[in-house]
Amino acid sequence: MYYAYKYRLKPSDAHREELDRHRDICRQLYNHTLYRLNEYQDEHAELPSMTTLRSELPTLKEWWDDLSDVYSKVLQTVVERLFDNLNSLSTLKENGYGVGQLKWKPPREFRSFTYNQSGFKLDKKGGQTVLSLSKLADIPMRLHRNIPDDANLKQVTVKKEPTGEWFATFGVQIDREPSEPTENPEKCVGIDVGILKYAHDTDGTAVESLDLSDERERLEREQRKLSRKQHGSNNYEKQRRRVAECHADLRRKRRDFLHKLSNYYAREYDLVAVEDLNVKGMMESPSNSRNTASAAWRTFLSLLEYKCKREGTYFVAVDPRGTTKECASCGVLTEKPLWVCEHSCPACGFEADRDANAAWNILSRGLEDIGVGHSESTPVETALPTDTDSVSVKRVVETGSPTLKERTASAVSE
């Protein structure tokens, strides 16, 4: 499997100056390559291949002295980066999106460069872990967690964040195969995500959303201060960095929360069923888009997916349509506005918390989609939240019924 390990670098002032110089040379090469791509297209009425433009690098070095100061593999990845961006635009165009053309990169938008396959290594010097980069420097780094001994380092990307901090992200290939999911998963869970309660699962666990209101207020204050600074002045630059630090603080806290939550579900269960949400479409909605963006559901699902694969856990993304309206007991659809927090079925009388009902429907669809057996002796200890007064049955014990709806129906009949 392929993983990314990110570490903070601790460069000196001389290192920072050299890192910025290499980054700017790569930016200028990117812009030159884009110019050559457009020029070639005008002359030949077709786009050049990546090999064609990459083969021009030795000739460029004859008159562009700065290119010789940068490792050759780094220059090649800059050309590859341009064509990756071009392919991304082509994919968006094929999917019906309106796209423009690639533009030249100003310094603030080109923040990283990559050593691929060679030219870098981890080393120990004076008791300090350093990242040795060819034609650059030995830069101290904070190795807060060890890279596995059987890991093969494929590449490293060095990036400057808007805060001015430098990070190194290693692309690591681990040869060992991930654990295979069990044929008959016993511990299964369905997860319904939301705004106020970030996750509500079929075991009755409700996880509150992360409260970042203080951080947002601090960010807004700092942004107002930035708007009063003269653009380009020293005070403006100091305040811009302060705003970037507030953004980074928000991002770190949110990702820490999502990593811990996804790691819990991936390790504790044999099967995890979630909704396959169209977050991009929800973001385009004029209502509640800020809270939707802050929830970062797509990030959570992406983290959960790769962690489940690593732990040997089934990950099932089901169609979210109607999971809230459908009764988990009898399957009858019941319309309910957003402010209604309880599910009450007019057909069978089943009552439950709105999110708990949706979680059971998600798990039911997940079991159907995955097509695996389910242990008949598995106790479903907390079918619905135990602190909800409207719950008709607090504890359900499976008695040989292979389907979720039959188990829930038996709970209602009791």
N, C-alpha and C positions, 0 to 999 in steps of 0.2 A: 504493500500500500504506500501511497505517497502522502507525506505530511509536510506541514510548514511549521518551523520553530522560529519564533521571533525573540530577539534579544536586544537590549539597549547597549549602544556603544558609548564609550567614554573618551571621545577624542580631545586632544589638547587643542590650543588655539592654532598651532601650525597644522595639525591634522585637519581641523575644520576648514582652513583656507585651502588646503590641497583637495579635500573632498568636494568643496564647492567649485574648484577649478575643473576637476574631472567631470562633475555634473554639467557644468556649462558647456564644456567641449562636446559632450554627448548631445546636449540640446541643440547646439549649432549643427552637428552632423545630422540630427533628425530633420531639422529645417532644410538643410541642403539636399538631403535625400528626397524630401517631399518636392522640392523644386525640380530635381532631376526626374522624378516620376511624372510630374505634370509636363515637363519639357518633352520627355520621351513619348507621352501620350499624344501630344500635339503633332509630333513629327511622324509617328507610325500609326496613329489612329487606334492604338491599343495599349493596354497597360503592360509595363515591363514585368518580368519575373523577379522574384526576390534574389535569385542567383545573379541576374544581370547587374543589379545595382550593388550587390555585395561584392562582386568582382571588381568594381571600380575603386574599392578602398585602397589597394596598393598604389594606384595612380594618384589618388588624392594626397597620400602621405608625401609625395615628391614635392608638392608645393604648399601643403598645409602642415607646417612643422608641429603644431600642437597635437595632431593625431598620433604622432609617434610616442607621445608621453602617456597614452592610454593603452591598456592591454588590448590586444587584437580581438579577443573573444568578446570584450565589452562593446567594441565598435560593431561587431557583427550582430549582437543582440539589439542594438539600436535600429538597424535596418529591419530586423525581424519584428520589432515593436511597431514600426510604421505599417507593415503589411498585416499584422494582427489587428490594428485599428481599422484598417481598410476592410478586412474581412468582417469585422463587427458591424460596420456600416452597411455592408452588403446584406448581412443577415437581417438587420432591421428593415432594410428596404424590401426584402423578400417577404417579410411578415406584414407589410402594408404600412409601415411607418414612413413619414416624410423625413428624409435625411438630406443634409447638405454635403459639403466637402470638408476634407481634412484641412485644418488651419495650422499655421506656424505656432510653435510653442513659445510663449514668453517664459522668463525665468521662474515665475511663481507657479507655473503649471507643469514644469518638468522637474520632478523632485527625486528621481531614482535612476540607478543604473545597475546592471546585472552582470555578474561573473558566471558564466555557464561552463560546466564540466571541468574547467581548470583555471589556474591563476589565483586560487584562494585556498587557505587551510586554517584550521584551528591549531594554535600552538600555546605553549607555556613559556613565559619569559619572566624571570624574577618572581616566580610564584603567582603571576597574574596571567589570566587567560587573555590571549590576544587573537585578533583576526588579521592574518597576514594576507594582504591584497597586493598582487603583482603590480609593479610600477607605481605603487601608491605609498603604503606605509603599513606598519604593524600597529593596529589600533586596539587599545584595551577595550574589553567588553565585559558586561555583567552576565555571567553564565548562571542564571537563577535556577535552571534545571538542566540535567545532563541529557545529552543526545544518546539514544540507545547504542550500545556497542556494535550491534549488527546492522546499524544504519549506514547507508551509502549516501554521502553528500553529493547531490547533483548540481546545485547552483546556490548562489547567495545574491540577494538583492539588497543593496544599500540605499536607504531612503532617508531624506530629510523631512521631518514633519513641519507643519506651519509654526510650531512652537520653537523651532530651532534645534530640537533634539534629533539625533541620528539613531537609526535602528538597522539591524541586519536580520533579514528573514532567510532562513536556510530551507531549501527544498530537499527533503529527505526521503529516500526510497528504502523501505524496509521489506526484505524479501519474504519474511514469514507471512503465511496466509492468515487472514482473520478467522476467528472462530465461526464455524457453520451454525446457523440457527437450528434449533431442535425441531424435529418433525412434529411433535405435539407440544406446543408451548402451553405451559400451565399458568404462569403469571402474565395475564393480559390486561391492558389498560387502554381506555379511550380518553383522549384529552380534548376538551373544548377550550379554546383561547378567547379572551375578551379584553376589555379595557379596564374596568374596575377590578375584577378578578382575572388575573393574567391567565391562569390555567385552572380548570376544574376537571378532575378526572373521575373515573368510575369507582375508585376506591374511597370517594368522599373527601379527597384532599383538595382544598381550595387555596391557591397561592395568590396572595395579593400582588397587585402591580407595584413595581418599584417606584417609590416616592422620590421624584427628582425635582420637586417644586422649588426648593431652595436653590438648587444649582441653576435652574432656568431663570429665576429672578436675578441671581448674581450675573448670569450671562447677559441679560437684558440691560442691567445697570452698566456693565462694562461696554456694551455696544453703544449705549447713549453717550458715554464719555468719548468713545472713539469718533462719533459723528461730530463732536465739537472740536476735534483736533485739526490742525492744518495738514492737509494731505502731503505726504513726503517729508515732513519734519521728523526730528528725532523723537519728539513726544508722541507723534502719530505711530511711529514704528514700535515704541515701547507698549503703547496701548493696544496696537494690533496683535502683538504677541500675547498680551494679557487675555484678549478675546479668544485667541487660538487655544490658550491653556484652559479656558473655561469650556470650550468645545471638547477638548481632549478629555477633560475630567468627566463630562457627561458621557462621552463615548466609552471610556474605560469602565465606569460603573455599570452602564447598561450591558456591556458585553460580559463583564464578570458575572452579573446576575443570570444572563442567558446561558453561559457556559456551565454554571453550577446546576441550573435547573435541567438542562438537557442531559448533563452527565448523570444526574440522579435517575431519570427515567430510563436511560440507556442501560444502566447497570442493574437496576432493581427489577426490570421486567423482561419477559421473553418475547413479548409482542407489544408494540406501541402503535396505536392508530390515531391519526390526526386528520384535520381537514386540509385539503389541498386548496388553500386560499389564493385568490387572484388579488394579491396585495396591491399590485400596480393599478389595477382597475379601481380598487377601493380608494387609493390615494387620489385618483382623478375626480372622485366625488366631491362636490362643494361642501359637504357637511362632515365634520369630525375628522378631517384629513390630518390635522396636527396630532391628535391622539393616536391615529392609526400609524403615522410615521414614528411616533415615539415608542409605540409598542414593539416595533421591529419584529413582526411575526415571521416574515420571510427569513430573517437571520436566525431566529429560533429554530425554524423547521430545517434549515440547512445544517445548523450545528447538530441538531438531533439526528438527522439522517446519517451523517458520517460517523457519529459516535455509536449509533446502533449497528452500523456496519462493522465498526471496529470491535464491538463487544459481542457480536454474534446474535443480535436481537433483530427480530422482524420489525421493519419500518413500513407502515402502510399509510399512504395519503389517499383519503377517500373523497368522493364528490360531496362538497358541503351543502348542496342544495337541499333545503327542507329538513336539515337535522334539528333545527329548533322547533319547527312546526309539527313534525311527526311525533306521534306518541310512542314511547319506547315499549309500551305494553301491547297495544293493539295495532299500531301503524296508521291510525287515523290522523289526517292533517288538520291542525287547528291554528287559525290565524291569531297572532298575538303581537301587539305593538312592542316597541323596544322597552318601554317603561314597565311592562308587566314582567315581574321577576319569578312568577310561579307558573308551572305548567299544570293545567287541569283539563283532563280529557272529557269532553261531553259524551263520548260514546261508552267508555268503560269506567269512568270515574277515577282513573289513575291520577294522583296528584304528586308532584315532585318539584324540586327546584328547577328552574328553567335550564340552567347550565348543566345540571346533573342529567336531565332528560336528554339533552343534546349529546353529552359524553357517551351515554349508553347507545344512542343511535350510531355514533361514530364508531364505537367498538364493534357493534353488530355488522356494520358495513365492512369494517376492516377484516373481520373473520370470514366474511363471505368472499371478499376480494382475494385474500391470500390463499384460500383453498386448502387450509391445513386442518388437521384434527385438533380437537380440544379435549383435554382431560375431563372425564365425567365426574371425577372425585374432587375437583378443584373447588374449595369454598370461596364464594364471593362474599367476603365478610362485611363490607360496607357498601351496599348497592347504591345508597343515597346518603347525602350529608346527614350526620347524626344530630346536627344542631338546627335542623329545619323542622318547624312544627307541623307543616303540612305533609310531611312524609308519612305514608301509611304504614310502611314496614321499614324498620331500621336495619335489619339483618336478614340476609337471604342465604340459604345453604343450598347449593346445587344438588339435585337428587336424580341425576342421570339424564337430564334434558340437554340435548346437544346444541340448542339454539338459544340465543340471548333473549329473544322475545318470549319464548316459553318460560324461561327462568323469571323474567320480570312479571309475566302474567300470573305466575304462581304466587309471587310476592303480593300482588294486588288482591288476589282472591282470599289471601289470609287476612 
